[in-house]
Structure formats: structure tokens, C-alpha cells
Amino acid sequence: MGIWLSQVVRGQGPCPFCNQNSRNLRQCQARETDGTVFRILTRAEGFMDADIPLQLVFHLPVNYPSCLPGIVVNSEHLTRAECEIVKEKLLEQAETLLSEPMVHELVLWIQQNLRDILKRPEAGGGSEKCTSEAGTTVDDGLWMTLLHLDHMRAKTKYVRTVEKWASDLRLTGRLMFMGKIILILLQGDRNYIKEYLILQKTCKVDVDSSGKKCKEKMISVLFETKVQTEHKRFLAFEVKEYSSLDELQKEFETAGLKKLFSEFVLRLVK
């Protein structure tokens, strides 16, 4: 079980996460696990010089700051589309700050740039307000995605990292090995699945042919859908090895994913 910490940092010394004097941050909350999840409530200037309250949720994986944090943006004053645009721009800015602590810099950056972001045409669509109290979802319901990895050289470390990310992001499913085929089936909140993909593509999770740590460049998303009534709900994330294609097929059929197996998995063995 995580340990939740909270501290009002409005003009009362350094934030415990960035060690910076955070005059404009209203509240921080953190869960101390192998990684860290915390929330910052702040304000930024929007249209007509009006202050817009923002809730920024950061998930810092154990490899942070060598890989990007997961970010969720919520505000009662922004539409869901606008929240997504703000999140994308924060992630783009985070990419320029890799390998150095960045949360404080990102908060300052959004305070200075929110107005310009909201002026852009891509931020104009949609009218539904982004008011999720949990700060975790844009799309309601359970989602599922199937990923294909080309190879794993540092298998033990790689598997442990995938299990850790799935646990931190409350994702269930399977990491499946059958001969040279490596598949990851994830179920959970769609935003958390997106955060998983960011981690998968930006963190150094494997090694190259010379043994040097490297990012995953050979991952592909085979399929993504909202979980349907005929689909099995996985209760945990498990790592499984299959001795034959028939055994792997049975796993998919038991989960109500026979069509998914036929359309996307069979072609990997041809």
C-alpha cells in the first residue's frame, strides 16, 4: 500500500518533490512507491487575462528523469479536447528536458504558455468540460490494446520493468511469449494505456547488440478497442510462456478474443 503525503506549499518554502520555492502551487499530494504519483493544483492565464485553475497529475516512473513522466490534465474551465492538447504540449516540452528534473519547469512553462496554446486552432474543438475528479480518464469505460515486440535481449530486466509499469498504472492483462513471438495485452483506463506506451517508447528498457542500454524502437500496436461484453476482464497482469501456437490460441479464445487472434496474431507466424 502506498504512503500518501500532502503539504500546502503556497508560499511556505520548497516543494518536497522539486526542491523549489513554489509560490503558485496550491497543493501537492504524493504516493511513495517505487515510482511517484502526485497532483499539483495551480493557475495559469487564459483568455481575457482570466486565471484558469489546473489540476496536473504526474506519474514519475522509477527511471525518471531518464524517461518521460505520465501526465493527466484536468480543469473545470477547459473542454476535454483542450485538456488533451495541453497534455500533449506538456509532453512535447518534457521531451526537451529529458535526463533532468522537469516537473517544476513544466508547471512554470504551462503557466507562461497556456494562453498561447488555447489560441491555436487545434484547441478549439469540443464542448464537454474536462472535470474528472479522479483526474485519470478522458474516455469512459475499460479499454484494451494488443502490442507486439520484435525481441527482448535483456529479458529479465525488461519483464520486470513491464510488470512494474502495469502495476503502477493499474493495468491488467498478459505478457505472452511463444517462440519468437512477444505480445503484450493490456486492459485498463485508456489514458493509462497511453501513458504505458509513452514509457515503453521513451525509457531505456533493453540493450542493443553491444550491450548498451537502449529505447524500444520495434514495438507496434496491433489493435485497440473498448472492451466489449464478450471480452474477458483480466484480474491481474501475468507473464506467461506458451509451448505451442495452439496453446496461445486457446488463451485468446478463453478471453473472448478469437477474432483478434485470427486477424492479428496468426499473421506474425506466417
N, C-alpha and C positions, 0 to 999 in steps of 0.2 A: 504494500500500500504506500502511495506517495505521501510526502510531507508537504502540506500547503503553508506557504509563508505569505504574509501580507504586510505592507508598510505604506503609509501615506508619505509620499516623498515630495509633496508640493512645497518647495522652498525650504525643506528641512534636511539638507545635506545630500550626500551622494546616493544614487540609486544602487541597491545591492547587486544588480546584475551588470551594469556598465561602469560603475565606479565614477559616474559623472554627476555633477550637480544638476538635478532635473527639475528646474523650476516649473516647467509647464506640464510635467507628468503628474496626474492626479492620484493614480493608484497602481501598484504593481502586485501581482499575485504570481507565485511560482510553485510548481510541483517538482520536488527534487528527486529525480530518479537517475538512471544512467545518463539521461538527457534532461532537458529542462523545457517546461511549457509555462509561459506566463503571459499575463494580459496587461496592457498599458492603455489607460484612458487618457486621451489628450484632446486638444482642439487645434484646428487649422483654419486658415482664412479661405472662405469660398466666395461665391458670387456676392456682389454688393457689399463687400468687406464684412460679411457676416461670419461669425465663428461657427464652425461645424464640428460637433463632438464626434470623435472617432474612437472605436474600440479596436485595438490592434492585438491580435493573438499571435505570438511567436512560438514555434516549436524548434528548439535548438537540439539537433541530434548530437550524439557523442563525438562526432568528427568535427563539429563546429569549432572554429570558423573556416575549416578547410572545405566545407560544403555548405550549400545554401540552407537557411532556415525555412521551415514551413511557415506560411503567413496566411492569416484569415483577417479580413477587414469587415467591420460592421458599423453602421451608423443609421439612426432613425431619420437622418436628413438626406440620405442618399438612396438611390434605387439600387436594386441588386446588380444591375448592369454596371452602374458607376462603381460599386464596391469591387466588382471583379476587375475593372480597369485599374483602379487604384492598387489592387493587389498585384496585378501584372507589372505595373510600373515600379512598385517596390522591389519585386523580384529582379527586374532588369537592373535597377540601381544596385541591388545586393551583389549581382554578378561582378560589378566593378570593384567590390570591396572584399572579395574572397581572400581568405588567409589572415584577416584582421577582424577584431571585434567590430560588429557593424550595427547592432540594434539601436544604440543611441544615435548613430549617424543617420540611420533610416528614419527614425522618428523626427529628427530635425529636418531631414530632407523633405518629408511629406508635409510638414508644417509650412515649409517655404514654397512648395510646388503644387499643392493641392488645387489651388485656383486655376493654374495653367492646365493641369490635367483635365479638370472638369470642363474647360473651354473647348477641348478637342472634340471633333465630330463623333469619334467612336464612343464617347462617353454620354451621348445624347439619347440613346435608345432605352426603351423600357420604362415602366412607371411604378413597378412594385417595389415597395420600400424594403431595404435590407435591415431587418430588425430582429434577426435571430438572437435570442438572449444567450444561447449556448455558444454562439459565435463559431459554429463548425460547419454549416451547410448552406449551400445555395439551392441545390436540387433535393427535394424531399425524397425519402424512401431509401431502400438498400440498393446499391449498385454492385456490378460485378465486372471484372476485366480479366482477360487472359493474356499473359505476356510470354514471349519466347526469348530465351537467352541462347546465344551461339555456343558459349563454353564457359567454364569456370576453371581457372588454373589454381588459385588458392582456395580450394573448395571449402575447407573447414571454416576459415575466416569469413568467406563470402556467405555461407549458410547462416552462421551466427549473426552476421550483420542483417540479413534479410529477416530473420526471426525477430531481432530487436526492433527493426522498423515496423514490422507488422504489429508487434505488441504495443509500441508507443502510440501508433495511430489507430489502435483498436480495430485492426483488420483481421479477418479470418480467411481460411482457405487452405491451399496446398502449395508446397514447393515440390515439384514432381520430377524424378529422374527416371528415364527409361532408355538404356543405352546411351547414345549421344544427345538425346532429346532432353532439354531442360525447360520446364514450363512453370510459371507462377500464376496461380488462380487466386484472385483477391476478391473478397466481399466486404462491403462497408460503406461508410459515408463517401459520396463522390469526391468531395473536397479532400478528404484524407487519402483517397486513392491518387488524386492529382499530386498531393504532397509526397506520397511514396515515389511516384515517377520522377519528381524533381530530385529527390535524394538518390534514386537509382542512377540518374544520368549525370549528377554533378559531384558525387562523392567518389573517392578512390577506393573501390570495393574489391578490386582484383589486382593481379600483377601481369605484366607483359612477358614476352618470351625471354627477356633478360632478367626477370625477377623484380623489376621496378614497379612500384605501385601505380595503378592507372585507373581511369574512369571507365565506366561501362559504355562502350560505343556501339555494341552489337546487340541491342535489345529492341524488340519490335512488339507493338501492341497488336495482337491478332484479333481481338474482339472486345467490345464494351457494350453493356446494356444494363437497363434497370432489371433487378431481379424479379422474375415472374413467379406466379403461384406454383408452377410445376417444378421450379428450381429448388433444390435442397438448400437449406440455410446451414452453413458450416458454423459449428460452435466454437472452433478453435483454429489456430494456424498450425499445420503439421507438415513435417518434412517426410516424404515417402519415396521409396525406390521400388520400381516395378521390373520384374524379370522378363516380361513379355508385353507385346503390344495389346494382346487380349486382356491382360490384367489392367493395363492403363485404360483401355476402353471400358472395362467394367466399372472403374472408378467414375468415369464421366457419366455412364448410363445410370448408375446409382444416384448421382446428383441431379438427374433430370436433364443432362447436357449431351444427349446422344447426337443431336443435330450439330451442336458446336464441335464435337469430336470429329464427325464426318467431314465437316466443311473446312476446319482449320488445322486439326492435328494430323489427320491421315496424310495430308499433302507434305508434311515435314519428313515422312519416311519414304517418300517416292523418289 
